[in-house]
Amino acid sequence: MALPMLPGNSLNKNLGKDKFHKSQHFDYSNGVRMMVGSGKPGIGGELLLGQKSQPNYSVFPNGEGSDTPSWVAFDKQVLSFNAFFQEAVPQKREEKYRVRKCKIYFYLEDDTIQVVEPELKNSGIPQGTLIRRHRIPLPPPDDECFYTVHDFNINQQMVLYSRTFMVTDCDPFTRNFLRKMGVRLNPPTSTPLDPYSNLRQEMEKSMKPLRPYERLDTLKQFLDHDRNVLRFFCHWDDSENMFGDPRELTLHYFLADDTIEIREVIYPNSGRDATPKFLHRSKLPKVRWEMCVQSNGSQTFSLGSPFP
Protein backbone atom coordinates (compact mmCIF):
# COMPACT_ATOMS: atom_id res chain seq x y z
CA MET A 1 0.00 0.00 0.00
CA ALA A 2 1.47 3.33 -1.05
CA LEU A 3 1.95 6.08 1.49
CA PRO A 4 -0.23 9.14 1.12
CA MET A 5 1.35 12.29 -0.36
CA LEU A 6 1.55 14.05 2.97
CA PRO A 7 4.46 15.96 4.52
CA GLY A 8 6.76 13.54 6.27
CA ASN A 9 5.66 10.51 4.27
CA SER A 10 7.67 11.25 1.08
CA LEU A 11 11.36 11.81 0.23
CA ASN A 12 10.55 14.38 -2.43
CA LYS A 13 11.94 17.74 -1.28
CA ASN A 14 9.69 19.68 -3.62
CA LEU A 15 6.57 18.41 -1.88
CA GLY A 16 4.64 21.37 -0.56
CA LYS A 17 7.01 23.86 -2.19
CA ASP A 18 5.40 26.71 -4.05
CA LYS A 19 8.45 28.85 -5.03
CA PHE A 20 10.49 27.76 -8.03
CA HIS A 21 11.76 31.12 -9.26
CA LYS A 22 15.36 31.92 -10.16
CA SER A 23 17.14 34.65 -8.25
CA GLN A 24 17.99 37.70 -10.30
CA HIS A 25 21.63 38.50 -10.91
CA PHE A 26 21.31 42.27 -11.19
CA ASP A 27 20.26 44.74 -8.53
CA TYR A 28 20.77 48.31 -7.35
CA SER A 29 23.48 49.06 -4.79
CA ASN A 30 23.79 52.67 -3.58
CA GLY A 31 21.81 53.76 -6.60
CA VAL A 32 24.16 52.03 -9.05
CA ARG A 33 23.18 49.05 -11.19
CA MET A 34 25.59 46.19 -10.62
CA MET A 35 25.79 42.40 -10.72
CA VAL A 36 25.04 40.74 -7.37
CA GLY A 37 24.30 37.21 -8.58
CA SER A 38 27.25 35.63 -6.76
CA GLY A 39 25.57 36.28 -3.40
CA LYS A 40 22.04 35.32 -4.40
CA PRO A 41 20.59 31.89 -3.48
CA GLY A 42 19.49 29.29 -6.01
CA ILE A 43 16.04 28.18 -7.25
CA GLY A 44 13.27 28.98 -4.85
CA GLY A 45 15.52 30.89 -2.49
CA GLU A 46 17.49 27.81 -1.39
CA LEU A 47 21.27 27.98 -1.00
CA LEU A 48 23.39 26.34 -3.63
CA LEU A 49 25.93 23.62 -2.90
CA GLY A 50 28.83 25.15 -0.94
CA GLN A 51 27.14 28.55 -0.65
CA LYS A 52 26.90 30.39 2.66
CA SER A 53 24.06 32.63 3.68
CA GLN A 54 24.79 36.33 3.61
CA PRO A 55 23.80 38.42 6.64
CA ASN A 56 20.89 40.78 6.13
CA TYR A 57 22.57 43.57 8.06
CA SER A 58 26.15 44.81 8.09
CA VAL A 59 28.34 44.46 11.16
CA PHE A 60 29.50 48.06 10.66
CA PRO A 61 27.26 50.95 11.74
CA ASN A 62 25.96 53.39 9.19
CA GLY A 63 28.40 56.25 8.80
CA GLU A 64 27.89 59.81 7.75
CA GLY A 65 28.92 60.67 4.23
CA SER A 66 27.91 60.48 0.63
CA ASP A 67 26.51 57.37 -1.04
CA THR A 68 29.07 57.56 -3.84
CA PRO A 69 30.06 54.10 -5.11
CA SER A 70 33.57 52.86 -4.39
CA TRP A 71 34.68 52.96 -8.01
CA VAL A 72 34.00 56.71 -7.98
CA ALA A 73 35.10 57.61 -4.44
CA PHE A 74 38.39 55.66 -4.65
CA ASP A 75 39.16 56.25 -8.30
CA LYS A 76 42.93 56.20 -9.03
CA GLN A 77 43.76 55.48 -5.37
CA VAL A 78 46.14 52.57 -4.91
CA LEU A 79 47.76 51.07 -1.82
CA SER A 80 51.41 50.17 -2.39
CA PHE A 81 53.26 47.54 -0.34
CA ASN A 82 56.89 46.40 -0.49
CA ALA A 83 57.25 42.63 -0.36
CA PHE A 84 59.56 39.75 -1.27
CA PHE A 85 59.41 36.00 -1.70
CA GLN A 86 62.04 33.27 -1.70
CA GLU A 87 62.46 31.03 -4.71
CA ALA A 88 64.36 27.76 -4.41
CA VAL A 89 67.21 27.15 -6.87
CA PRO A 90 68.06 23.43 -6.66
CA GLN A 91 70.28 23.09 -9.75
CA LYS A 92 72.94 25.73 -9.12
CA ARG A 93 76.01 25.64 -6.93
CA GLU A 94 76.33 29.40 -6.44
CA GLU A 95 72.93 29.81 -4.76
CA LYS A 96 70.44 27.65 -2.89
CA TYR A 97 67.63 30.18 -2.92
CA ARG A 98 66.89 33.55 -4.46
CA VAL A 99 65.26 36.56 -2.80
CA ARG A 100 63.03 38.39 -5.27
CA LYS A 101 61.71 41.83 -4.35
CA CYS A 102 58.35 42.98 -5.67
CA LYS A 103 55.56 45.52 -5.28
CA ILE A 104 51.98 44.63 -4.32
CA TYR A 105 49.35 47.14 -5.51
CA PHE A 106 45.82 47.06 -4.09
CA TYR A 107 43.28 49.10 -6.08
CA LEU A 108 40.62 50.51 -3.79
CA GLU A 109 38.04 51.06 -6.52
CA ASP A 110 37.41 47.37 -7.23
CA ASP A 111 39.55 45.41 -4.68
CA THR A 112 41.89 44.12 -7.38
CA ILE A 113 45.52 43.18 -6.73
CA GLN A 114 48.57 43.44 -8.97
CA VAL A 115 52.08 42.14 -8.22
CA VAL A 116 55.01 43.69 -10.10
CA GLU A 117 58.70 42.79 -9.82
CA PRO A 118 61.23 45.48 -10.84
CA GLU A 119 63.34 44.39 -13.78
CA LEU A 120 67.05 43.88 -13.09
CA LYS A 121 69.76 44.09 -15.72
CA ASN A 122 70.94 40.70 -17.04
CA SER A 123 68.95 38.79 -14.42
CA GLY A 124 68.12 35.92 -16.77
CA ILE A 125 64.65 35.40 -15.27
CA PRO A 126 61.26 36.66 -16.47
CA GLN A 127 60.39 39.79 -14.50
CA GLY A 128 57.82 42.55 -14.63
CA THR A 129 54.16 41.80 -13.92
CA LEU A 130 54.04 38.55 -11.95
CA ILE A 131 50.29 38.63 -11.26
CA ARG A 132 48.05 40.70 -13.48
CA ARG A 133 45.42 42.97 -11.98
CA HIS A 134 42.33 41.04 -10.85
CA ARG A 135 40.58 39.90 -7.69
CA ILE A 136 42.56 37.18 -5.92
CA PRO A 137 40.79 34.57 -3.76
CA LEU A 138 41.90 33.75 -0.25
CA PRO A 139 43.85 30.53 0.34
CA PRO A 140 41.84 27.37 1.16
CA PRO A 141 39.55 26.69 2.94
CA ASP A 142 38.31 30.29 2.45
CA ASP A 143 38.86 30.28 -1.30
CA GLU A 144 35.25 31.34 -1.99
CA CYS A 145 36.09 34.81 -0.63
CA PHE A 146 38.47 37.41 -2.02
CA TYR A 147 41.14 39.63 -0.52
CA THR A 148 39.93 42.97 0.82
CA VAL A 149 41.65 45.97 2.32
CA HIS A 150 41.15 44.49 5.82
CA ASP A 151 43.48 41.58 4.97
CA PHE A 152 46.52 43.81 4.44
CA ASN A 153 49.13 44.77 6.99
CA ILE A 154 52.90 45.11 7.07
CA ASN A 155 55.29 42.57 8.60
CA GLN A 156 52.99 39.67 7.76
CA GLN A 157 52.78 36.91 5.17
CA MET A 158 50.27 36.72 2.32
CA VAL A 159 49.58 33.65 0.19
CA LEU A 160 48.76 34.50 -3.42
CA TYR A 161 48.17 31.42 -5.56
CA SER A 162 50.26 29.11 -3.32
CA ARG A 163 53.19 31.55 -3.26
CA THR A 164 54.02 33.15 0.08
CA PHE A 165 54.84 36.86 0.01
CA MET A 166 56.32 38.67 3.01
CA VAL A 167 55.06 42.27 3.24
CA THR A 168 57.85 44.43 4.67
CA ASP A 169 56.71 48.06 4.39
CA CYS A 170 54.35 50.47 2.62
CA ASP A 171 54.33 54.05 1.36
CA PRO A 172 53.08 57.05 3.44
CA PHE A 173 49.69 57.21 1.67
CA THR A 174 48.99 53.55 2.44
CA ARG A 175 50.10 54.00 6.04
CA ASN A 176 47.79 56.98 6.61
CA PHE A 177 44.86 55.27 4.87
CA LEU A 178 45.09 52.12 6.99
CA ARG A 179 45.42 54.13 10.19
CA LYS A 180 42.28 56.10 9.38
CA MET A 181 40.45 52.80 8.91
CA GLY A 182 41.50 51.74 12.40
CA VAL A 183 44.09 49.16 11.35
CA ARG A 184 46.93 48.78 13.86
CA LEU A 185 50.04 48.57 11.71
CA ASN A 186 52.89 46.27 12.63
CA PRO A 187 56.45 47.64 12.73
CA PRO A 188 58.19 47.43 9.33
CA THR A 189 60.84 44.82 8.68
CA SER A 190 63.85 44.66 6.36
CA THR A 191 64.34 42.55 3.27
CA PRO A 192 67.02 39.84 3.63
CA LEU A 193 70.06 40.02 1.41
CA ASP A 194 70.25 37.92 -1.71
CA PRO A 195 73.56 35.98 -1.75
CA TYR A 196 73.70 35.69 -5.52
CA SER A 197 72.99 39.40 -6.07
CA ASN A 198 75.83 40.32 -3.72
CA LEU A 199 78.16 37.98 -5.61
CA ARG A 200 77.24 39.58 -8.93
CA GLN A 201 77.80 43.09 -7.56
CA GLU A 202 81.28 42.13 -6.36
CA MET A 203 82.09 40.66 -9.77
CA GLU A 204 80.92 43.82 -11.56
CA LYS A 205 83.00 46.02 -9.26
CA SER A 206 86.10 43.92 -9.88
CA MET A 207 85.69 44.25 -13.66
CA LYS A 208 85.58 48.06 -13.59
CA PRO A 209 89.00 49.75 -14.13
CA LEU A 210 90.26 51.86 -11.26
CA ARG A 211 91.83 54.50 -13.54
CA PRO A 212 89.93 54.73 -16.82
CA TYR A 213 91.91 56.56 -19.48
CA GLU A 214 88.92 57.52 -21.61
CA ARG A 215 86.40 59.98 -20.29
CA LEU A 216 82.89 58.69 -20.70
CA ASP A 217 80.89 61.91 -20.49
CA THR A 218 82.36 63.83 -23.44
CA LEU A 219 79.11 65.57 -24.37
CA LYS A 220 79.04 67.67 -21.20
CA GLN A 221 82.65 68.70 -21.74
CA PHE A 222 81.86 69.75 -25.32
CA LEU A 223 78.79 71.77 -24.30
CA ASP A 224 80.60 73.53 -21.45
CA HIS A 225 83.88 74.34 -23.23
CA ASP A 226 82.98 74.61 -26.89
CA ARG A 227 85.09 77.32 -28.66
CA ASN A 228 87.23 77.76 -25.56
CA VAL A 229 90.91 77.52 -26.55
CA LEU A 230 94.07 78.02 -24.51
CA ARG A 231 96.94 79.67 -26.42
CA PHE A 232 100.61 79.30 -25.51
CA PHE A 233 103.64 80.96 -27.17
CA CYS A 234 106.51 78.48 -27.54
CA HIS A 235 110.14 78.53 -28.66
CA TRP A 236 111.90 75.59 -30.32
CA ASP A 237 115.70 75.66 -30.55
CA ASP A 238 116.66 73.42 -33.49
CA SER A 239 120.13 74.90 -34.01
CA GLU A 240 121.91 71.66 -33.07
CA ASN A 241 120.68 69.94 -36.25
CA MET A 242 121.93 70.69 -39.74
CA PHE A 243 120.28 73.74 -41.29
CA GLY A 244 118.36 74.18 -38.07
CA ASP A 245 117.62 77.45 -36.37
CA PRO A 246 115.36 78.68 -33.55
CA ARG A 247 111.66 78.79 -34.36
CA GLU A 248 108.68 80.46 -32.77
CA LEU A 249 105.50 78.42 -32.38
CA THR A 250 101.95 78.94 -31.13
CA LEU A 251 100.28 76.04 -29.29
CA HIS A 252 96.48 75.83 -29.13
CA TYR A 253 94.81 73.59 -26.54
CA PHE A 254 91.09 72.96 -27.26
CA LEU A 255 89.12 72.42 -24.05
CA ALA A 256 86.15 70.88 -25.88
CA ASP A 257 87.92 67.59 -26.70
CA ASP A 258 91.45 67.88 -25.17
CA THR A 259 93.20 68.18 -28.54
CA ILE A 260 96.38 70.12 -29.37
CA GLU A 261 97.32 72.09 -32.47
CA ILE A 262 100.68 73.78 -33.18
CA ARG A 263 101.20 76.56 -35.72
CA GLU A 264 104.55 78.05 -36.71
CA VAL A 265 105.05 81.81 -36.75
CA ILE A 266 106.63 82.68 -40.12
CA TYR A 267 107.75 86.26 -40.60
CA PRO A 268 107.89 87.96 -44.01
CA ASN A 269 111.10 87.43 -46.03
CA SER A 270 112.24 84.68 -43.66
CA GLY A 271 113.01 82.31 -46.52
CA ARG A 272 110.68 79.59 -45.27
CA ASP A 273 107.62 78.19 -46.98
CA ALA A 274 104.35 79.09 -45.32
CA THR A 275 102.95 75.78 -44.07
CA PRO A 276 99.35 75.76 -42.81
CA LYS A 277 100.06 73.79 -39.62
CA PHE A 278 103.15 72.56 -37.86
CA LEU A 279 101.09 69.86 -36.05
CA HIS A 280 97.58 68.85 -37.07
CA ARG A 281 94.91 69.05 -34.38
CA SER A 282 94.87 65.72 -32.54
CA LYS A 283 95.34 64.11 -29.15
CA LEU A 284 98.90 63.63 -27.95
CA PRO A 285 100.06 60.87 -25.58
CA LYS A 286 101.02 62.04 -22.13
CA VAL A 287 104.77 61.64 -21.42
CA ARG A 288 107.04 62.48 -18.52
CA TRP A 289 109.60 65.26 -18.85
CA GLU A 290 112.66 64.85 -16.67
CA MET A 291 114.27 68.06 -15.42
CA CYS A 292 118.04 68.28 -15.09
CA VAL A 293 119.87 71.11 -13.32
CA GLN A 294 123.26 71.90 -14.82
CA SER A 295 126.29 73.21 -12.95
CA ASN A 296 125.76 76.77 -14.15
CA GLY A 297 122.25 76.83 -12.69
CA SER A 298 120.32 76.48 -15.95
CA GLN A 299 117.54 73.92 -16.30
CA THR A 300 117.00 71.55 -19.20
CA PHE A 301 114.19 69.07 -19.85
CA SER A 302 114.57 65.67 -21.48
CA LEU A 303 111.89 63.29 -22.70
CA GLY A 304 111.35 60.37 -20.32
CA SER A 305 109.10 57.31 -20.20
CA PRO A 306 105.32 57.69 -20.55
CA PHE A 307 103.12 57.91 -17.50
CA PRO A 308 101.62 54.60 -16.34
Rosetta blueprint (number, residue, H / E / L):
1 M L
2 A L
3 L L
4 P L
5 M L
6 L L
7 P L
8 G L
9 N L
10 S L
11 L L
12 N L
13 K L
14 N L
15 L L
16 G L
17 K L
18 D L
19 K L
20 F L
21 H L
22 K L
23 S L
24 Q L
25 H L
26 F E
27 D E
28 Y E
29 S E
30 N L
31 G L
32 V E
33 R E
34 M E
35 M E
36 V L
37 G H
38 S H
39 G H
40 K L
41 P L
42 G L
43 I H
44 G H
45 G H
46 E L
47 L L
48 L L
49 L L
50 G L
51 Q L
52 K L
53 S L
54 Q L
55 P L
56 N L
57 Y L
58 S L
59 V L
60 F L
61 P L
62 N L
63 G L
64 E L
65 G L
66 S L
67 D L
68 T L
69 P L
70 S H
71 W H
72 V H
73 A H
74 F L
75 D L
76 K L
77 Q L
78 V E
79 L E
80 S E
81 F E
82 N E
83 A E
84 F E
85 F E
86 Q E
87 E E
88 A E
89 V L
90 P L
91 Q L
92 K L
93 R L
94 E L
95 E L
96 K L
97 Y E
98 R E
99 V E
100 R E
101 K E
102 C E
103 K E
104 I E
105 Y E
106 F E
107 Y E
108 L L
109 E L
110 D L
111 D L
112 T E
113 I E
114 Q E
115 V E
116 V E
117 E E
118 P L
119 E L
120 L L
121 K L
122 N L
123 S L
124 G L
125 I L
126 P L
127 Q L
128 G E
129 T E
130 L E
131 I E
132 R E
133 R E
134 H E
135 R L
136 I L
137 P E
138 L L
139 P L
140 P L
141 P L
142 D L
143 D L
144 E L
145 C L
146 F E
147 Y L
148 T L
149 V H
150 H H
151 D H
152 F L
153 N L
154 I L
155 N L
156 Q E
157 Q E
158 M E
159 V E
160 L E
161 Y L
162 S L
163 R E
164 T E
165 F E
166 M E
167 V E
168 T E
169 D E
170 C E
171 D L
172 P H
173 F H
174 T H
175 R H
176 N H
177 F H
178 L H
179 R H
180 K H
181 M L
182 G L
183 V L
184 R L
185 L L
186 N L
187 P L
188 P L
189 T L
190 S L
191 T L
192 P L
193 L L
194 D L
195 P H
196 Y H
197 S H
198 N H
199 L H
200 R H
201 Q H
202 E H
203 M H
204 E H
205 K H
206 S H
207 M H
208 K L
209 P L
210 L L
211 R L
212 P L
213 Y L
214 E L
215 R L
216 L L
217 D L
218 T H
219 L H
220 K H
221 Q H
222 F H
223 L H
224 D H
225 H H
226 D L
227 R L
228 N L
229 V E
230 L E
231 R E
232 F E
233 F E
234 C E
235 H E
236 W E
237 D E
238 D L
239 S L
240 E L
241 N L
242 M L
243 F L
244 G L
245 D L
246 P E
247 R E
248 E E
249 L E
250 T E
251 L E
252 H E
253 Y E
254 F E
255 L L
256 A L
257 D L
258 D L
259 T E
260 I E
261 E E
262 I E
263 R E
264 E E
265 V L
266 I L
267 Y L
268 P L
269 N L
270 S L
271 G L
272 R L
273 D L
274 A L
275 T L
276 P L
277 K L
278 F L
279 L E
280 H E
281 R E
282 S E
283 K L
284 L L
285 P L
286 K L
287 V E
288 R E
289 W E
290 E E
291 M E
292 C E
293 V E
294 Q L
295 S L
296 N L
297 G L
298 S L
299 Q E
300 T E
301 F E
302 S E
303 L E
304 G E
305 S E
306 P E
307 F L
308 P L
